[in-house]
């Protein structure tokens, strides 16, 4: 159905509803002659008369009644759907789909969403945990959250989190059995808890920085996990050393449950950014969430 067909059917429905070309033309913002021409054109294409017309009244023919019964509900649904979509730009409603890695969800998204959602009951946020460099367009996500250096250049990026320093930590019980490492090279003789990235299948590299030079170490140990929460728990149990965001274990270090080593070799990664494809035609709900995430970082 072409755009003109839809306009003609809308004109037909208006005349049928008003039983008057004069009143229907006024509602449509058309002249009566233009509306009459539209209906005559529709009748000519259908090769059927849709209205009986006299100088005093307008009524549907049998063909007009059939057409009204078939298209009336459908066109009404189309108008309602278009109106509903229009409202999405005026008031914050709808679902926002995001992809983020595990620590971004924990450190940035969850605190912001917990504060944001109660104020907007019409908004729903759906978060998928993913370590990969997700194509948000093909994945039909509204936005993604990744560290700044990992975002494609053609994306719009908004800083929403501080830099992420990493820490090597172990429990007091672990260090009661092992000599603490003095440099990254000593880690090859330690029991280390690795993170296998679920998307790529690779082990997350333990990376260090000193005097402006990066040092990467391939470590091994008794256990490999695909998320950081069980790595933290395994470190607390004394199973081995963990390489985790410092803020994620800061409270445990302060409480003496974990001990940080190699702090002078600490590597700091660029903070998290929200990235998305285009600013145009973004919903009111999405723009509000962007602003909430940006403000949370200030």
C-alpha positions in Angstrom: 0.0 0.0 0.0 1.4 3.4 -1.0 1.4 6.5 1.0 -1.3 7.9 -1.3 -3.5 4.8 -0.7 -3.2 5.3 3.0 -4.2 8.9 2.7 -7.2 8.0 0.5 -8.3 5.3 2.9 -8.0 7.8 5.8 -10.2 10.2 3.9 -12.7 7.5 3.2 -12.9 6.6 6.9 -13.3 10.3 7.9 -16.3 10.7 5.5 -17.8 7.4 6.7 -17.4 8.5 10.3 -18.9 12.0 9.8 -21.5 11.1 7.1 -20.6 14.4 5.6 -18.0 15.7 3.2 -18.1 19.1 4.7 -17.4 18.0 8.2 -14.8 15.4 7.1 -13.0 18.0 5.0 -12.8 20.4 8.0 -11.3 17.7 10.1 -8.7 16.8 7.5 -7.8 20.4 6.7 -8.9 20.0 3.1 -11.3 21.8 0.8 -14.6 20.0 0.2 -13.8 19.8 -3.5 -10.3 18.3 -2.9 -11.9 15.7 -0.6 -14.6 14.8 -3.1 -11.9 14.4 -5.8 -9.9 12.1 -3.5 -12.9 9.8 -2.9 -13.8 9.8 -6.6 -10.2 8.7 -7.3 -10.4 5.9 -4.8 -13.7 4.7 -6.2 -12.3 4.8 -9.7 -9.3 2.6 -8.7 -11.6 0.2 -7.0 -14.2 0.4 -9.7 -16.9 0.5 -7.0 -19.1 3.2 -5.6 -18.4 3.7 -1.9 -20.9 6.4 -1.0 -24.4 7.4 -1.9 -24.6 11.1 -2.2 -27.5 13.5 -2.2 -27.7 17.2 -1.6 -28.8 16.4 2.0 -27.0 13.3 3.0 -24.1 10.9 2.6 -24.3 7.1 3.2 -22.2 4.1 2.6 -23.0 1.6 -0.2 -22.7 -2.1 0.4 -19.2 -2.0 -1.0 -18.4 0.9 1.3 -19.8 -1.0 4.3 -17.5 -3.9 3.5 -14.5 -1.7 3.1 -15.2 0.0 6.3 -15.5 -3.3 8.2 -12.2 -4.5 6.9 -10.0 -1.5 7.1 -11.5 0.5 9.9 -9.9 -1.4 12.8 -6.6 -1.7 10.9 -6.2 2.0 10.1 -7.2 2.8 13.7 -4.4 0.6 14.9 -1.9 2.2 12.6 -2.9 5.7 13.8 -2.7 4.5 17.4 0.7 3.0 16.8 2.1 6.1 15.2 0.7 8.2 18.0 2.3 5.9 20.6 5.7 6.2 18.9 5.3 9.9 18.8 4.7 9.9 22.6 8.0 8.1 23.1 9.8 11.3 22.1 7.7 13.4 24.5 7.7 11.2 27.6 10.2 8.7 28.9 8.8 5.2 28.1 10.2 2.1 26.6 13.0 -0.5 26.9 16.7 0.5 26.7 19.0 -2.4 25.7 22.7 -2.1 26.8 25.7 -4.3 26.5 28.6 -4.0 29.0 31.4 -6.0 30.5 31.0 -7.4 34.0 32.9 -4.8 35.9 31.2 -2.0 34.0 27.8 -3.4 35.1 29.0 -3.6 38.8 30.8 -0.3 39.0 29.0 2.1 36.7 25.6 0.8 35.4 24.1 -0.7 38.5 24.6 2.3 40.8 23.2 4.7 38.1 20.3 2.5 37.2 19.3 2.0 40.8 19.1 5.7 41.2 17.5 6.4 37.7 14.8 3.8 37.3 12.6 4.6 40.3 12.1 8.1 38.9 10.8 6.8 35.6 8.5 3.9 36.0 7.8 3.8 32.3 11.4 2.9 31.4 12.9 -0.6 31.5 16.6 -1.3 31.1 17.9 -4.6 29.8 21.6 -5.3 30.3 23.6 -8.0 28.6 27.0 -8.8 30.1 29.5 -9.3 27.3 33.3 -8.9 27.2 33.5 -8.6 23.4 33.6 -5.5 21.2 29.9 -5.9 20.4 28.4 -4.4 17.2 25.5 -2.6 18.8 23.8 -1.9 15.5 23.7 -5.5 14.3 22.9 -6.6 17.9 20.0 -4.2 18.1 21.4 -2.5 21.3 20.8 1.1 22.1 24.3 1.5 23.4 27.3 -0.3 24.9 29.7 0.4 27.7 33.4 -0.3 27.3 36.7 1.1 28.3 37.5 4.2 26.2 40.4 2.7 24.2 38.3 -0.1 23.0 35.6 1.9 21.2 35.4 2.1 17.4 36.1 5.6 16.0 32.7 5.9 14.2 30.8 5.6 17.5 29.7 8.5 19.7 31.3 8.1 23.1 30.4 9.6 26.5 32.7 9.2 29.5 30.7 7.7 32.3 33.4 6.3 34.7 36.8 7.1 36.3 40.0 5.4 35.2 40.3 1.8 36.4 43.5 0.9 38.3 44.2 -2.8 38.7 45.5 -4.6 41.7 47.1 -8.0 42.4 45.7 -9.4 45.7 45.9 -12.5 47.8 44.7 -13.5 51.2 46.8 -13.6 54.4 46.5 -17.4 54.4 48.0 -17.5 50.8 51.0 -15.3 51.8 51.5 -17.5 54.9 52.4 -20.2 52.4 54.0 -18.1 49.6 56.6 -15.4 49.4 55.0 -12.2 48.1 56.2 -11.3 44.5 58.6 -8.4 44.2 58.0 -7.8 40.5 55.7 -9.1 37.7 58.3 -11.7 36.7 57.9 -13.4 40.1 54.3 -14.2 39.2 55.3 -17.2 37.1 56.2 -19.0 40.3 52.9 -18.1 42.0 49.4 -19.7 42.0 47.4 -17.2 39.9 43.7 -17.2 39.2 42.9 -16.5 35.6 39.9 -14.9 33.9 38.9 -16.5 30.6 37.0 -14.0 28.5 33.7 -15.6 27.6 33.4 -14.0 24.2 36.9 -14.6 22.9 38.0 -17.7 24.9 41.3 -15.9 25.7 42.8 -15.4 29.1 42.8 -11.8 30.3 46.3 -10.6 30.3 48.0 -9.4 33.5 49.5 -6.1 32.5 51.7 -3.8 34.5 53.2 -0.4 34.1 56.4 1.2 35.4 58.5 4.1 34.2 56.1 4.5 31.2 56.8 0.9 30.0 54.2 -1.8 29.9 55.0 -5.3 31.2 52.7 -8.3 30.3 53.0 -11.5 32.1 51.5 -14.9 31.3 50.5 -16.5 34.5 49.2 -19.9 35.5 47.5 -21.4 38.5 45.0 -23.9 39.9 41.8 -22.3 38.6 40.3 -20.3 35.7 36.9 -18.5 35.8 34.9 -16.6 33.3 33.7 -13.8 35.6 35.4 -11.8 38.3 33.2 -12.5 41.3 34.4 -16.1 41.7 38.0 -15.0 41.2 37.6 -12.6 44.1 36.0 -15.3 46.2 38.8 -17.8 45.3 41.4 -15.3 46.3 39.6 -14.7 49.7 39.7 -18.5 50.3 43.5 -18.5 49.8 43.5 -20.4 46.5 45.7 -18.0 44.7 46.5 -14.4 43.6 43.9 -12.4 41.7 44.3 -9.5 39.2 41.2 -7.3 39.7 40.1 -3.7 39.6 41.4 -2.1 42.7 38.1 -0.5 43.6 36.4 -3.9 43.4 38.6 -5.2 46.3 39.3 -1.9 48.1 37.0 -2.6 51.0 38.5 -6.1 51.4 42.0 -4.7 51.4 41.1 -2.1 54.0 39.5 -4.9 56.2 42.7 -7.0 56.0 40.9 -9.8 54.2 43.1 -9.3 51.1 46.6 -8.0 50.7 47.8 -6.0 47.7 51.2 -6.7 46.2 53.1 -5.0 43.3 51.3 -1.7 43.9 54.3 0.2 42.4 53.7 -1.7 39.2 50.0 -0.9 39.0 48.4 -0.6 35.6 45.6 1.9 35.1 43.1 1.5 32.3 41.1 4.2 30.7 37.6 4.6 32.3 34.3 3.4 30.9 32.4 5.2 28.1 28.9 4.8 26.9 29.0 4.4 23.1 26.2 4.5 20.5 25.7 5.1 16.8 23.8 8.3 16.3 22.4 11.2 18.3 19.5 11.7 15.9 16.0 10.3 16.7 17.1 9.0 20.2 14.1 8.4 22.5 13.5 10.6 25.5 14.1 7.6 27.7 17.6 7.0 26.2 18.6 10.6 26.4 17.6 10.7 30.1 19.7 7.6 30.8 22.7 9.1 29.0 22.4 12.2 31.1 22.0 10.2 34.3 25.2 8.2 33.5 27.1 11.4 32.6 26.1 13.1 35.8 27.0 10.1 37.9 30.6 10.5 36.7 30.8 14.2 37.5 
